[in-house]
């Protein structure tokens, strides 16, 4: 969702603040609980995926290439070197490493037959530590492009081993190759991809080494263990190293990766992690997180709420990821090697599904101040994707079914609402960045195509057949119901509300929708863990009852989020849910893609300080247990509006809330938030 894009701008400091001095005095990193969301809400194996966050608890840097971590899908498989936070399909998971007591006597096969039973000891921003049933203590830390592990074996084990699945990952692998280069090192490559069934693939190169020589090395291929063998050249393979651990030993391991070449993987490792100083790498990682997380200071909340806040803030900074190597080389969308000169190239954007374009992201970035790019070229690319039915990226159509959309003005309903939102963002960007009124009017008109699928007989949005006849009301809604998608017209909520009969009718429909907060796919209530519903709680701000938004957002925070391993209502989706939580708790929600402003709700903390490049936004008067806004002041003056423009905040501002346990039903009702018709 576009809130993730805004979070990157406002919260990470990409275009805004530098490190706050507070980071030197407070460990924001240790306020993070990386285990939140790593389990589903179900109690048994059949329910393990139920409303799960799909997060990972291991070590990473802000926007780092490497994630050294156990995975949600196979936590007992060991520690992998690439993961995405909250992606709802198995993915990546290259180079799983598992420390074990004793010798390796049979093939590890797919590495799923072991039951190490890891018990987590520490899991915060930049550091992960766990102990398995053999008493082996594993500590993990990272640089941007490398990982380092420290493995402490108990004195009772005369030998200890590591198995590394060099030809294994979480999805289909077509090709892999590994070579043991010494008694303490190996290198190779592996293919990956097939994320959620897509055809897009990648190749990852790796080089790894231990700090001492092994007693025995070897490989495996399927069921066959090959002692002293040094090379494998296909998937389903791996390597093992067995060490003398008599008396208890600490063995270190480090790995560098590249998506360009083996030479680059080696260069990345030399440049970022040349020594064996685990504590330095760990401390540097924690310092990097403190620098980022200190850009928002919160106070006056419970310990649990504070932990959740910084954990979700942390998740917004997990992606996108640096994709270029230290020499600047990266593989582009055309599968060719390019050179990033003086900047980093990023991948893993949370564009949700293949039909979601980057138009909204670019429009949001520009409206909130990120303007140092070729705006003309950006608009050309946007328009090509919106007007050319054959436009592709990485061999995937930019907009499937675009031909029908252009010819008839309607198509599959949920996908069409994504397109109308993107169209609005394109028009807004053209106007703001280039003063192009013609393109603005053209795309603003296209954005109103949602009216073509409004069924006046039912007062719901409804897919049509190609001949214009209505389909069944529950057809063509991707991963949600028609009631979930109905409100997904953030740029023209007034038009939507007027179309269905006015504010009173809309309010009653919202009241019924929010009788449940935990709907599953295709159930006809609010689903706190599903993106199409993220904006819905703020729609009361477009009716005569903003107080209902205030109470509802607090209710969602209390009932759907906890400081537990199963504490998320759904997939984190690369920080999208984390961004929702951060904005909801500071009382400012970015509602309209391409429009610089926020819809207001009651904040959760008595003090919030957001450190921007040109000043600090101070938000005072919030509370966890008080839901309703009695009054609000902006820079000392009464403010009776549920919409705050970014221009009022970007150079620093003071927002003073007065909250109560009883609603003020008139506050915020005199001014209508923006809509574009």
N, C-alpha and C positions, 0 to 999 in steps of 0.2 A: 504494500500500500504506500501511498505518497507520504504518509506520516513518517515512514522510515527514512525517506529522502530528506525530509525537513530535519529530522533528528540528527542526521549526519552534518547538516549545515549549522544548526543552532547549538548542538550539544557536543560535537566532537572537536570543534575548533578548526575544521578544515578551512573555513573562510573567516573565522571569528577569533576567539580569544587565544592568547598565549597561556602558558602554564600559570596557574594561580599560586601565589606564595604559600597558601594554606597547605599545599601538597607536601611541603617540607616539614610540616608540623603534625600532620594527621596521616594515618595509613588508610586511605580510602580503599585500597586494594583488599585489605583484610575485612572490610565490611561486606564484601561480595561473597555470596554462597553459590558457587558454581554448580551445586547439586540440584538446585531448584529446576524442576522440569525434566530431570533425567529418568523419571519413571512415570508410568501411566497410573491412572486412578484405580484400575482394577486390582483385585487382590490375588488373582491366580494367573496362570500362564495364558489362559484364553482371553484375559482382560488386560494383558500387559500393555497393549497399544491404546487402550481406551482413554481418550482425552489427554494424550501424552504430549509433553512439550518437545520431545525428540531432541533435547539438548545434550551437550556433552560436558563433563566436569573438569577436563584436563587443562593443560597450560597452553596459552596463546598470548600474543601481543596484540595491541590495537591494530586491526586491519592486517595482521600478519599472514604470511603465506603458509606457515606451519601451525598445525593444531596437534599437539602431542598429548594423546588422550585415549581413554577407553571410549567405546562407541555405545550409543543407545541400543543399537540393534544386536550387538554381540559383545556385551561388557566383559565376558570371560575369555574373549579371544586375545586380550592383551591391549597394547597401546599402539595406536596407529598414528600416522603423521599428517592426515588431512581429513577434515570433517567440516560440515556446515551446521550452524546452530538452528535446530528446529526444522530442518527439511524433512518433509513427511514421507520420503521414500528412501530406501537404502541407497547409499551413494559412497563413492570414494573409499575411504578406509584402507588405504595402501600401507604396506609394510608393517603389518601387525607384529609386535614383539611381545613375547611372553617369557618371564623368568621362572625357572622351575628348579626344584631340588633334584640332585642326582644326575645320572647319565640319561642320554636319549637312546632308547633301545628299540623303539618301534617308530614307524613313520607318524608324524603329527597330522598327516592328511590335510583336512581343511581347518585344523586347529580348534575345532569346536568340541572335541572329546575331552578336553581338560576342564576341571572345575576348580580354578584357583581360589575362588571365594574371597575376592578382594574386600578388605575392610578399609574404608576411607578414613584417613587420619587428618588430612588438611586438604581443603579445596577452595582456594580463593584466587583472585585475579593474578595470573602470572605463575602460579605454583600449584602442583598437585602431588599428594603423597598418600600411598595406600600400602597395606600389608596383606599378603596372601596367607593361605592356610599353612604353607610351609615355613612361615615366619620370615619370608623375604620382604624387606621394606623397599618399595619403589618410590623414588622422588623424580619428578619431571619438571623441566623448565625449558624455555625457548628463547631464541632470537627471532628476527623476522623470517629468516629462511632456513633456520636450523633448529634441531632439538637436541637436548642433552638429558641423560638420565643417570641417576646414581642408585645402585642396587646393593643393598646391605644384606648379605647372607648370614644366617645364624651360625654360631660356632659348631653346632651339631651336624652340619652338612659338610662332608668331606669334598663333595663336588657339587657344582651348580651349573645349570645350562640355560642358554637362551635359544628359543626357536623364533625365527623371523620368516613370515610368509611373504617372500619376495615376489611370488607369482600369485598372490591372493589379494582380493579386495572384496567389497561388499556386493559388487554387481558383475555382470559378464565381462570376462577378460579374454581378449583374443590372442594377445601375444605378451611374452615376458622373457627377460633374460637376466641372469645373475652370475657373477663370477667372484669366487672367494680369492682375494688378492694377497692375503697373508693369514697368519694364525690369529689375527685380530681385526681383519677388515674385509669388506666386500663392496661390490658396486654393481649397478645394472639399470634396467628400466622396466616399466610395466605399463600396459595400456589400461585405460579405464573409461568410464562413461556410462551410457544407458540410464542416466538419471530419469526416474519416473517413466522409463520406456522410450525416451527420446533417442535419436540416432547420433547425437553429438558425442564425440569421444575426445580423449586427451591422452598424452603419453607423459609419464613422470619418470625422471631420472633421479637416481639416488646414489650416494656414497656414504658409507658408514664404517665406524671403527670402534673398538674397545680400547681401554687404556692399558691392558695387559694381554699377554699371549695366552691363547687357549691351549688346553691339553689335547683336545680333539676337535676337528671341524668336519663338516660334511653337508650333504644336501638331502632333500627328499623329493620324490616325484610320485604323487598319488599315494599308493600303498607301499612304495619301495623306499626304504632308508638306505642311503649310500654313504657309508663311512669313508672319509678322506676324499670324496669326490669334490671337485672344485667348481663345477659349472652346470647350470641348467638353462634350457632355452625354450621354455613354454610355460603356460599357466598351470596352476595347481601345484606349484613347486615352492621350495623354501630352503633356507640354510639353517644350520645349528652350530653353536659354539659351546663347548664344555670346558669349565675352568676348575682349577684347584681352589676350593673355598674353605679348606680345613682351617679351623681356628676362627672362622668368621672373617669375611673379606668384603670390602666395598669395591664394586666394579662399576666403572663408568662407561657410558656408551654415548656416542654422538652421531648425528646424521644430518647431511645437507641434501637439499632437493633442488630440482629445476624442472621446469616444463619445456625447456629449450634443448639442453644437451647435457651429457655427462660431464664435459669439461666445465660447464657453468655450475653444475652441482658442486664440483670440487672447489671452484673459485668461491662460491657462496660460503662453503664451510670454512675455507681458509680465511676469508675476509671477516666473517662474523663470529666464528667460534674456534679460533686457532689453538686455544689452550684447553686445559682440563679443569678450569676453575668453575665448578658447579655453583658455588655460592655467589660468585660475581654475576653469572648469567641470571640466576634467580633474582638477585637484588636489583639488577638492571631492569628486569621485566616488571618487578613490583613498582619500581620508580616510574617506569613508562606509564603504568596504569594509574598511579597516583597523580601524575601530571594531567592525564585526560579526565579522570573522575572528579578531580578537584574543581573543575569548571562549573559544577553545580554543587553548592553547599546547601544542605538541608539541616534543619534543627527543629526540635520540639515535637518529634514523632517518637513512637515506641521503637524499641530495638528491632522488633520484627519488621515493622514498616520501613525503617531505615535500611535494613539489610535487603529487603525486597527492592527498594528503590534503586540502590546502587547495583544490585545484581541485574536489574532490567536495563539500567543505564549502560552497564558493562556489555550486555548483549547487543545493544545498538551499535557498539563499536567493534563487534566481531567481524562484520562484513560491511562493504566489499573488501576483497583481499588483494594485497600487492601481488602482481603477477609477473613483474619483470625481475630479472636477476640483478646482482650488484653491478654488472657491467651495462645494464639498461636494456638488455635483450628480452623480448617476450614474443609469444606466439599470438598473432592477431586472429580476428574472426575469419580471416581468409586462409587460416592455417599456414601462414608464412611468418618468418621471423622478422620482427621490426625492432627499432631502437628507440627507447624513450630517453630523450636528451634533456636532463634537468628536471624531470618530473617522474612520478611513479605511475605505472599503468595498472588498473584495477580490474578484477573480475568478481563474479559471484554477487550480482545485484539481485535484490529480492523483488523481481518483476512478476512474481507469483506463477504465472503460466505463460506458455509460448505466445499467446495472443496479446499479452500485455506489453505495450511498447514502452520505450523510454521517454516518450514525449512529455508525460506528466512530470517525470523526474527532472528533465531539463528545464521545463517551465517553472517548477518549484524552485530549483536552484537559482535561476535568474531573478525571480521575484524576491527572493530573500538575500540577494546581494552577490551571488557567485557569477561574475560577469566577464571573467578573464578567459574567454574562449571565442572561437569564430562563430558568431551568432548567425551569419548568413548561411554558412555551410550547415550548421545545426538545423536551421529551418528547412533547407533543401532536403536534408535526410528525413526529417519529420514528414514533410509533404510527400516525398516519394513513397514512404511506408503507408501513408494514408490515402494515396491516390493510385498507386500501381499495384494491382492484384498479384503481380508476380514478384514483388519485392521480397528479398530473403535476407536473413542473417544466419551464418553458420548452417546454410542449407535448410533453414526452417523458414516458412512463410512468416513475414512480419504480421500480416493480418489475414488469417484464413477466412474464406467466404466474403472477402472484400468486394468481389464483383457483384454479388447479389445486393450487398449493402449500398453500393453506389448506384445501382440501377433501380432498386425498388425502395430504398430508404428504410429497410428493415431486414432482419435476419434472426438467427438464434438469439434468444432474448438476453441471457446473461452476458454472452460475448459482445452483443451489441451495446450494452450499457458500458462495458469497458471501452468500446470504441467511441461512444459519445463523450465520455469523460476525457479521453485522449484528444478528441477533436476540440473540445473546449480549451484544453491546455495548449494545443498548437496555436489556436487563434489568439489566446492571451499572450503567448510568447511573441508572436509576430507583432502584436501591437506594442508591447512593452519594450522589446529589444530593438525593433527595426522601424517602429512607427507605421507599420503596414496595416492600414485600416481596411483595405480590401480583403486581405487574407483573414483578418480578424472577423469581419462580418460574414465571410464565406463559412468559416469554421464554427462561428457561434450559431449560425443557422443550422449547420449539420449537427451540432450538439443537441439541438431540440428534436432530433429524430426519435427520441424516446416516446414522443407523443404518437408516433406511428404504431406503437405496440400497446397503447393504452386502450383497454377494452371498456367502453362506457357502460356496458351491461353489467359487468362485475366490479368495476372501479379498481381493477388490478392491471398490471402490465402482463402481457400475454404474447407468446410467440405466434407467428403466422406461418402458414404454408406459402409456397411461392406464388400461388394464385390469389393470395390475400385473405383466404379464409383462416379462421382462428384454429390454432392447435389446442390440445388439452391444456388446462391451466398449469399442470405440473411438468410440462415438457420443456427441455432446453435450458434447465437451470443447473449450472455446473457447481457441484459440491455444496449446494444449499437449496432452499425452497424459494418459490415466488415471493413469499412474504419477506424473506431475508433480503432479496435483491431489490424489492420495491423502492426502498428509500435511497438507492445508490445513484442519486442525481444531485450531488452536493452543490453544484454550481447553479441550480435553479430550483431550490426547495420551495420557494414561494409559488413558482409556476406549478409544481407538482401538487402542493397543498390546495391551491385554487382549483386545479383541475378536478380533484376528487370531492370538492364540496366545501372547502374552507377549513379554518383552524380547528373548529370544534370537532368536525368529523375526523380530521387527521389525529387529533389528540386521543380520541376514543380508540382509533385503530392502533396507535402507539401503546396505549394502556393495555390493550389485549395482547399485543405482541410481547410486552415485557412481563407477562405473568410468569414466564419461565426465562431463566438466564443461561441455561445449560443445554439447549437443544443440540441434537446431533444433526448430521447431514440430512437435509430434506425434511426435517421436522419444522413445523410452522410457527416457531417462536424464536426469540433472540438467542443467538449462539455466541457467547463471549469469546470463544476460541476460534472464530471464523471471520476472515477479513471482510467479507461483504457487510458484516454487521458493525464493524468498528465505529463508524460514524453515527450510527443510529441513536445512541443516548443523547446526543447534542441537538437532535431535531426538535425537541421541545422548545429550544431557544427560538425557533421560527414560528411557534404557536404563541398562545397567551399564557403559557405555563412554564417559564424557564426554571421555576423552583423544582419541577419534576426532573429536569436534567441534573440538577444539583444533588438531589436525593438518590437518583438512579446510579450515577457514576460512583458515588460512595458505596452504594449497595453492591455493585459489581466488584469493586476493589475488595470489599470485606468478604464476600461470599465466594468469589471465583479465583482468588489468588491467595496463596499461603507461603510461608517460609519453610516448605517441606519439599522432599524429593519429587512428590507428585503435585506440586503447588501451582500448576498452570492449567487453564481451561482448554488448551489446545496447542497446536504446533507453534513454536516461537517464530518459525518462518524467517530465518536470517535476521532476527532483531525487530521484525514488524510488531510483534506482540510486546516486546520490551519497550519500543518507542511509545506504543499506546499507553502502557503503564506509567511511563515517565510523564507524558503530557497530562494524563488524567490526574496525577497527584500534584502537579504544580498549578493546575487550574486553567490551563491554556491549551486548547486543542486545535491543530491546523486542519480546518474542515474542508477547504476548497482548493483543489490542485491548481497551481498557477496563480493563486491570489494570496498575497502576503498579509496574513492576519490570522486571528485565533478566535474560536468560540469559547466562551467563558464558562467555567464551573467552579465549585468551591474547592480550594486547595486543601491538602492533607497535613501540611507542616506549618508550624507557627512562623517559620522563617525559611525562605528560599532565596538564594542569591545565584543568579546566572551570570557568569563573567563573560562578557562579549568583548569584541575588539575595541569598541569605542565607548564602553561603559558597562555598568552592571545593572541588571534588572533585579530589583528587590521586591519580593512578594511576601507580605506580612499578614498575619492574622488567620492563617489556616488552622485546621484542627481535624484529627481523625474522626472524632465522635460528634462533631457539629456539622450538619449537612447543608444548612440553608444560608444564602447570602442575604443579610439584612441591608447592607450598604457596601459601596466600594468607592475608594478614592484613587484617582490617577494623578500622581504628582501633587497631592494635597487638595485636589479639586474633586467634587462629587462626580461620579461616573455611573450613569444609569443605562448601560448598554451591554448586551451580551456578546458584542463583537469588538475586538481591539485590533487596530491596524498595526502592522509591523513598524510603520514609520513612527508610531508613538513609543516604541520600545527599543529600537535598534541602537540608539546612542545612550542607552541607560534610562531607567525609569523606576518609579516607586508605586507599587500597587498595595493599597491597604484595605484588606477585607475585614468586615465585621460579620461574623457568623453567629448562627443561633440554632437551637434545636427545633424551632418552629418556623414555618415558611413565611417569607414576605412575598405575597402573591402578586404584588405590583412591581417589584424591582425587575428591571430589564424588559418591561413589556411595551415601553413607549417607542423604542427604536427597533426597526426590523433589520436583522442582519442582511448582508448582501445576497442578491440573486441576480442571475444574468439570463435574460429571455431574448 
